[in-house]
Amino acid sequence: MTETTSPPVAAQDSPAKLPAHEIVYQTLRSQILFGELVPGQAVTIQGLVETLGAGMTPVREAIRRLISDGALVFQGNRRVSVPLLGPGDLEELIFARKTIECELARRATLRVSTAHIEQLVIIDNALDKAISTGDVAGYLVQNYSFHTELYSHADAPILSDIADRLWLRFGPSLRVVSGRLGTQSFPDRHKDILEALRRQDPEMAALAMERDVFEGMEHVVQGLQAAN
């Protein structure tokens, strides 16, 4: 995998069909989600204009939306940054992710087809390759892709949207910790989730997801504590 971590701007539309502010939003969102912007690192609005090659207005609109998402905080003096996560933030994220994502896994189990499961297997195989080769960027993209692909079959757009916003909150810290400790140190319960899907067992899927979320987030907590 190349160093570019960001997935396509939008699966349903080509960038040419999207308004400028949406392209900027999706690009900046991917940079945050996959840790290209480091937590606590302040960037200027003008700097983002130059880096993204966009106008001031679409950049401001994208920043406004990302602040609303909780992915950025305004620092004053035309600067924004990815927020640093404290112990209380991480505790809330663990609770929220377990609550939301376990329910999404439970619902998806009853709706996925054999073809959908095979698509998840393809993503998981790419994730395994990224883990074995120490490809941090690939690990982050494929891990996110596995979860979002699964949740897309839950028929729960409100819960899926909440889950996606939660990923924006912890994604940058996940990049920091996986970069320090390596991809092979992270637990992976995706095989258990896939087995639950094949058995059409929603409670087994929810339990596997709970373990995947808890063990992964605990690893983030420990990694951040060790760095401080």
C-alpha positions as CSV (number, residue, x, y, z in Angstrom):
1,M,0.0,0.0,0.0
2,T,1.2,3.5,-0.7
3,E,1.7,6.2,1.9
4,T,-1.6,7.8,0.9
5,T,-4.1,6.6,3.5
6,S,-7.2,8.4,2.5
7,P,-9.9,6.4,0.8
8,P,-11.8,7.8,-2.1
9,V,-13.5,11.2,-1.4
10,A,-17.0,9.7,-1.7
11,A,-18.1,6.2,-2.7
12,Q,-21.2,7.5,-4.4
13,D,-19.9,10.5,-6.2
14,S,-16.8,11.3,-8.2
15,P,-14.9,14.4,-6.8
16,A,-15.8,16.3,-10.0
17,K,-19.5,16.1,-9.1
18,L,-19.0,17.3,-5.5
19,P,-19.0,20.9,-4.4
20,A,-15.6,22.3,-3.3
21,H,-16.6,22.5,0.4
22,E,-17.5,18.8,0.4
23,I,-14.2,17.8,-1.3
24,V,-12.3,19.8,1.3
25,Y,-14.4,18.3,4.1
26,Q,-13.9,14.7,3.0
27,T,-10.1,15.2,2.4
28,L,-9.5,16.9,5.8
29,R,-11.8,14.4,7.5
30,S,-9.7,11.5,6.1
31,Q,-6.5,13.2,7.2
32,I,-7.9,13.4,10.8
33,L,-9.4,9.9,10.8
34,F,-6.1,8.3,9.7
35,G,-3.9,10.4,11.9
36,E,-2.2,12.5,9.3
37,L,-3.0,15.4,11.6
38,V,-1.4,14.6,15.0
39,P,-3.4,15.3,18.2
40,G,-2.5,18.6,19.7
41,Q,-0.7,19.9,16.6
42,A,-2.1,23.3,15.7
43,V,-2.5,24.2,12.0
44,T,-3.5,27.6,10.6
45,I,-6.5,28.0,8.3
46,Q,-4.2,29.7,5.8
47,G,-1.9,26.7,6.0
48,L,-4.8,24.4,5.2
49,V,-5.8,26.6,2.3
50,E,-2.3,26.2,0.8
51,T,-1.9,22.5,1.6
52,L,-5.3,21.5,0.2
53,G,-5.2,23.9,-2.7
54,A,-8.6,25.2,-1.9
55,G,-10.3,28.5,-1.3
56,M,-10.7,30.1,2.1
57,T,-14.5,29.7,2.1
58,P,-14.7,25.9,1.5
59,V,-11.8,25.4,4.1
60,R,-13.7,27.5,6.7
61,E,-16.9,25.5,6.0
62,A,-15.1,22.2,6.3
63,I,-13.5,23.3,9.6
64,R,-16.8,24.4,10.9
65,R,-18.3,21.0,10.2
66,L,-15.3,19.1,11.7
67,I,-15.5,21.2,14.9
68,S,-19.2,20.3,15.1
69,D,-18.2,16.6,14.6
70,G,-15.7,17.0,17.5
71,A,-12.8,16.2,15.2
72,L,-11.2,19.7,15.5
73,V,-11.1,22.4,18.2
74,F,-10.6,26.1,17.6
75,Q,-7.4,27.4,19.2
76,G,-7.9,31.1,18.4
77,N,-5.6,33.2,16.1
78,R,-7.0,31.4,13.1
79,R,-5.7,28.0,14.3
80,V,-7.3,24.7,14.8
81,S,-6.1,21.4,16.1
82,V,-7.1,17.8,16.6
83,P,-8.0,17.5,20.3
84,L,-5.9,15.6,22.8
85,L,-7.8,12.8,24.5
86,G,-7.7,12.6,28.3
87,P,-8.5,9.6,30.5
88,G,-12.1,10.8,30.8
89,D,-12.5,11.1,27.1
90,L,-11.2,7.6,26.5
91,E,-13.5,6.2,29.1
92,E,-16.5,7.8,27.4
93,L,-15.3,6.6,24.0
94,I,-15.0,3.0,25.2
95,F,-18.5,3.1,26.7
96,A,-20.0,4.7,23.6
97,R,-18.2,2.5,21.1
98,K,-19.2,-0.7,22.9
99,T,-22.8,0.4,23.2
100,I,-23.2,1.6,19.6
101,E,-21.0,-0.8,17.7
102,C,-22.1,-4.0,19.4
103,E,-25.7,-3.1,18.4
104,L,-24.6,-2.4,14.9
105,A,-22.9,-5.8,14.7
106,R,-25.9,-7.5,16.2
107,R,-28.2,-5.9,13.6
108,A,-25.9,-6.5,10.6
109,T,-25.6,-10.2,11.5
110,L,-29.3,-10.8,10.5
111,R,-28.9,-8.8,7.2
112,V,-25.6,-9.7,5.6
113,S,-25.5,-12.0,2.6
114,T,-22.8,-14.6,1.8
115,A,-21.5,-12.1,-0.8
116,H,-21.3,-9.4,1.9
117,I,-19.4,-11.7,4.2
118,E,-16.9,-12.5,1.4
119,Q,-16.3,-8.8,0.9
120,L,-15.5,-8.5,4.6
121,V,-13.1,-11.4,4.3
122,I,-11.3,-9.6,1.5
123,I,-11.0,-6.5,3.7
124,D,-9.8,-8.6,6.6
125,N,-7.2,-10.4,4.5
126,A,-5.8,-7.0,3.5
127,L,-5.8,-6.0,7.1
128,D,-3.9,-9.1,8.1
129,K,-1.3,-8.3,5.4
130,A,-0.9,-4.8,6.7
131,I,-0.5,-6.1,10.3
132,S,2.1,-8.7,9.2
133,T,4.2,-6.2,7.2
134,G,4.0,-3.4,9.7
135,D,2.0,-1.1,7.3
136,V,0.5,1.3,9.8
137,A,-1.3,3.4,7.1
138,G,-2.8,0.2,5.6
139,Y,-3.8,-1.1,9.0
140,L,-5.7,2.0,9.8
141,V,-7.5,2.1,6.5
142,Q,-8.5,-1.6,6.4
143,N,-9.5,-1.7,10.0
144,Y,-11.8,1.3,9.5
145,S,-13.1,-0.3,6.2
146,F,-14.0,-3.5,7.9
147,H,-16.1,-1.8,10.5
148,T,-17.8,0.6,8.2
149,E,-18.6,-2.1,5.7
150,L,-20.1,-4.3,8.4
151,Y,-22.2,-1.4,9.8
152,S,-23.5,-0.5,6.4
153,H,-25.5,-3.6,6.5
154,A,-27.1,-2.9,9.8
155,D,-29.9,-0.8,8.4
156,A,-29.3,1.7,11.2
157,P,-28.2,5.0,9.6
158,I,-28.4,7.0,12.9
159,L,-26.3,4.5,14.8
160,S,-23.8,4.2,11.9
161,D,-23.4,8.0,11.8
162,I,-22.7,8.1,15.6
163,A,-20.2,5.3,15.2
164,D,-18.4,7.2,12.4
165,R,-18.2,10.3,14.5
166,L,-16.7,8.3,17.4
167,W,-14.0,7.0,15.0
168,L,-13.1,10.5,14.1
169,R,-12.5,11.2,17.8
170,F,-10.0,8.3,18.5
171,G,-8.6,7.7,15.0
172,P,-5.7,10.2,15.4
173,S,-4.7,8.6,18.8
174,L,-4.9,5.1,17.2
175,R,-2.4,6.3,14.6
176,V,0.0,7.6,17.3
177,V,-0.1,4.4,19.3
178,S,0.1,2.0,16.4
179,G,3.0,4.0,15.0
180,R,4.9,3.7,18.3
181,L,4.0,0.1,19.3
182,G,3.6,-1.4,15.8
183,T,0.6,-3.0,14.1
184,Q,1.2,-6.5,15.4
185,S,0.7,-5.4,19.0
186,F,-3.0,-4.6,18.4
187,P,-5.7,-7.3,19.1
188,D,-7.9,-8.4,16.3
189,R,-11.3,-10.1,16.8
190,H,-12.4,-9.8,13.2
191,K,-12.2,-13.6,12.7
192,D,-14.6,-14.1,15.6
193,I,-17.0,-11.5,14.1
194,L,-16.8,-13.3,10.7
195,E,-17.6,-16.6,12.3
196,A,-20.6,-15.1,14.0
197,L,-21.8,-13.7,10.7
198,R,-21.5,-17.1,9.1
199,R,-23.5,-18.7,11.9
200,Q,-26.1,-15.9,11.8
201,D,-25.6,-15.5,15.6
202,P,-26.2,-11.9,16.5
203,E,-25.3,-12.3,20.2
204,M,-22.0,-14.0,19.3
205,A,-21.3,-11.1,16.9
206,A,-22.1,-8.5,19.5
207,L,-19.8,-10.2,22.0
208,A,-16.9,-10.5,19.5
209,M,-17.4,-6.8,18.7
210,E,-17.4,-5.8,22.3
211,R,-14.1,-7.6,22.8
212,D,-12.6,-6.1,19.6
213,V,-13.6,-2.6,20.8
214,F,-12.6,-3.0,24.4
215,E,-9.2,-4.6,23.7
216,G,-8.3,-2.2,21.0
217,M,-9.2,0.9,23.0
218,E,-7.4,-0.4,26.1
219,H,-4.4,-0.8,24.0
220,V,-4.8,2.9,22.9
221,V,-5.2,3.9,26.6
222,Q,-2.0,2.0,27.6
223,G,0.0,3.3,24.7
224,L,-0.9,6.9,25.5
225,Q,-0.2,6.5,29.2
226,A,3.2,5.0,28.4
227,A,4.0,8.1,26.2
228,N,3.1,10.6,29.0
